[in-house]
Amino acid sequence: MDKVSFRKKQIDLVSEFMKSDKAQKEINDLYSQLFDDPDFQTAPSIGITLSMNDEIPTFPIINQCFEMEKEVYIPKTFSDHSMTFIRYTKDTELEESAFGVREPKEYQDNVMDPPDLMIVPGLAYSEDKNRLGFGAGYFDRYLAKYPTKTISLALSKQYYTDTPWPVYVLDKPIDKIIVSKDKADADIQ
């Protein structure tokens, strides 16, 4: 199946799953696994997006980072499909991007490229660490330019044994995918 078709199918699948009672249980499990992860615990700076609908909420992760006195950086995207990471605090003024993502309004100061650990969003992940993103290629381009440690969080409906979408040379694999324990204990798709 081509990426565009698989992406649409995956968006519908995740959207439906996020309405279920099981989704919150899996999300809580993913938070717990992430907060116990040695790479997360030792990273002084974390790169993370501000979540949108039907994504794992990132504010509990950001709040945990603040409690652990970590610096938090969020992406600012540009029309050439590049991005940079800007320090995020509770006082950061935000604006909505063309994709509907909340980003820092000011981005000349407090830049860190790359943060020590990036929590990379996506629609689907595979056992061999492939990631299907949202289609614009921002993270793949960024990670090609600024290699750093990466972690992704995968709900049961987002994790596959094999990679059912095409993987291209520009697609960057994820270093570590934290999978919902429900998925780890169940039959993998």
C-alpha positions as semicolon CSV with decimal commas, in nm:
position;residue;x (nm);y (nm);z (nm)
1;M;0,000;0,000;0,000
2;D;0,135;0,347;-0,085
3;K;0,210;0,597;0,194
4;V;-0,079;0,832;0,118
5;S;-0,338;0,551;0,132
6;F;-0,183;0,390;0,439
7;R;-0,161;0,729;0,614
8;K;-0,533;0,796;0,555
9;K;-0,625;0,449;0,682
10;Q;-0,402;0,497;0,987
11;I;-0,548;0,840;1,070
12;D;-0,899;0,688;1,069
13;L;-0,786;0,388;1,276
14;V;-0,613;0,601;1,543
15;S;-0,898;0,854;1,551
16;E;-1,150;0,579;1,621
17;F;-0,923;0,414;1,881
18;M;-0,872;0,744;2,070
19;K;-1,248;0,744;2,144
20;S;-1,221;0,410;2,326
21;D;-1,170;0,350;2,699
22;K;-0,862;0,145;2,617
23;A;-0,682;0,446;2,469
24;Q;-0,637;0,630;2,799
25;K;-0,511;0,314;2,969
26;E;-0,249;0,270;2,696
27;I;-0,152;0,638;2,709
28;N;-0,096;0,619;3,086
29;D;0,116;0,308;3,035
30;L;0,326;0,488;2,770
31;Y;0,382;0,783;3,006
32;S;0,496;0,548;3,280
33;Q;0,738;0,365;3,051
34;L;0,876;0,693;2,914
35;F;0,928;0,847;3,259
36;D;1,119;0,533;3,366
37;D;1,331;0,526;3,049
38;P;1,703;0,594;3,118
39;D;1,742;0,810;2,805
40;F;1,450;1,027;2,915
41;Q;1,570;1,046;3,275
42;T;1,923;1,157;3,183
43;A;1,849;1,397;2,895
44;P;1,889;1,761;3,008
45;S;1,680;1,888;2,714
46;I;1,376;1,737;2,545
47;G;1,236;1,821;2,201
48;I;0,861;1,757;2,178
49;T;0,559;1,879;1,985
50;L;0,246;2,030;2,134
51;S;-0,008;1,757;2,066
52;M;-0,317;1,798;1,852
53;N;-0,645;1,602;1,842
54;D;-0,608;1,224;1,816
55;E;-0,244;1,234;1,926
56;I;-0,103;1,116;2,256
57;P;-0,132;1,427;2,476
58;T;0,211;1,578;2,530
59;F;0,134;1,823;2,812
60;P;0,170;1,553;3,083
61;I;0,517;1,481;2,938
62;I;0,604;1,851;2,927
63;N;0,487;1,895;3,287
64;Q;0,700;1,597;3,394
65;C;0,999;1,759;3,220
66;F;0,938;2,082;3,413
67;E;0,915;1,885;3,741
68;M;1,248;1,717;3,657
69;E;1,398;2,059;3,572
70;K;1,459;1,965;3,210
71;E;1,461;2,224;2,935
72;V;1,173;2,173;2,690
73;Y;1,200;2,270;2,322
74;I;0,918;2,275;2,067
75;P;0,944;2,300;1,688
76;K;0,900;2,612;1,481
77;T;0,840;2,517;1,116
78;F;0,914;2,714;0,801
79;S;0,775;2,712;0,447
80;D;1,088;2,537;0,310
81;H;0,995;2,232;0,525
82;S;1,274;2,305;0,772
83;M;1,229;2,354;1,143
84;T;1,418;2,460;1,451
85;F;1,357;2,394;1,820
86;I;1,276;2,685;2,051
87;R;1,282;2,682;2,432
88;Y;0,930;2,640;2,570
89;T;0,816;2,773;2,906
90;K;0,474;2,836;3,055
91;D;0,508;3,196;2,928
92;T;0,592;3,112;2,565
93;E;0,359;3,296;2,328
94;L;0,217;3,057;2,068
95;E;0,063;3,090;1,722
96;E;-0,098;2,835;1,493
97;S;0,097;2,708;1,190
98;A;-0,055;2,639;0,849
99;F;-0,098;2,276;0,967
100;G;-0,288;2,384;1,278
101;V;0,005;2,307;1,509
102;R;0,078;2,547;1,795
103;E;0,431;2,687;1,764
104;P;0,637;2,960;1,928
105;K;0,557;3,305;1,793
106;E;0,909;3,436;1,861
107;Y;1,192;3,217;1,746
108;Q;1,507;3,428;1,722
109;D;1,622;3,341;2,076
110;N;1,648;3,027;2,286
111;V;1,720;2,795;1,992
112;M;1,863;2,447;2,048
113;D;1,941;2,231;1,747
114;P;1,918;1,953;1,841
115;P;1,777;1,890;2,188
116;D;1,944;1,598;2,370
117;L;1,639;1,375;2,320
118;M;1,357;1,412;2,070
119;I;1,015;1,260;2,128
120;V;0,912;1,216;1,766
121;P;0,542;1,201;1,675
122;G;0,398;0,975;1,408
123;L;0,101;0,779;1,283
124;A;0,256;0,432;1,270
125;Y;0,574;0,252;1,374
126;S;0,722;-0,086;1,297
127;E;0,931;-0,336;1,489
128;D;1,234;-0,245;1,273
129;K;1,206;0,118;1,397
130;N;1,046;0,269;1,087
131;R;0,809;0,560;1,139
132;L;0,525;0,690;0,927
133;G;0,486;1,062;0,985
134;F;0,218;1,304;0,880
135;G;0,355;1,354;0,530
136;A;0,543;1,685;0,529
137;G;0,887;1,540;0,607
138;Y;0,985;1,794;0,873
139;F;1,126;1,543;1,121
140;D;1,309;1,337;0,857
141;R;1,480;1,649;0,721
142;Y;1,559;1,775;1,071
143;L;1,708;1,444;1,189
144;A;1,919;1,418;0,871
145;K;2,070;1,758;0,955
146;Y;2,078;1,725;1,337
147;P;2,119;1,362;1,446
148;T;2,018;1,313;1,809
149;K;1,858;1,043;2,025
150;T;1,497;0,973;1,934
151;I;1,206;0,804;2,109
152;S;0,851;0,755;1,986
153;L;0,543;0,641;2,175
154;A;0,321;0,385;2,002
155;L;-0,033;0,291;2,091
156;S;-0,136;-0,066;2,008
157;K;-0,309;0,053;1,687
158;Q;0,011;0,229;1,576
159;Y;0,260;-0,058;1,604
160;Y;0,330;-0,319;1,335
161;T;0,561;-0,621;1,322
162;D;0,639;-0,556;0,956
163;T;0,639;-0,221;0,780
164;P;0,321;-0,212;0,567
165;W;0,410;0,123;0,405
166;P;0,701;0,198;0,169
167;V;1,022;0,319;0,335
168;Y;1,240;0,563;0,139
169;V;1,606;0,653;0,176
170;L;1,517;0,991;0,332
171;D;1,296;0,828;0,600
172;K;1,482;0,833;0,932
173;P;1,433;0,539;1,170
174;I;1,361;0,598;1,540
175;D;1,619;0,487;1,798
176;K;1,362;0,354;2,045
177;I;0,990;0,293;2,017
178;I;0,805;0,258;2,346
179;V;0,504;0,037;2,283
180;S;0,194;0,005;2,495
181;K;0,230;-0,304;2,716
182;D;-0,113;-0,415;2,594
183;K;0,042;-0,441;2,247
184;A;0,356;-0,610;2,371
185;D;0,143;-0,877;2,540
186;A;-0,104;-0,918;2,253
187;D;-0,069;-1,038;1,898
188;I;0,123;-0,777;1,701
189;Q;-0,054;-0,657;1,385
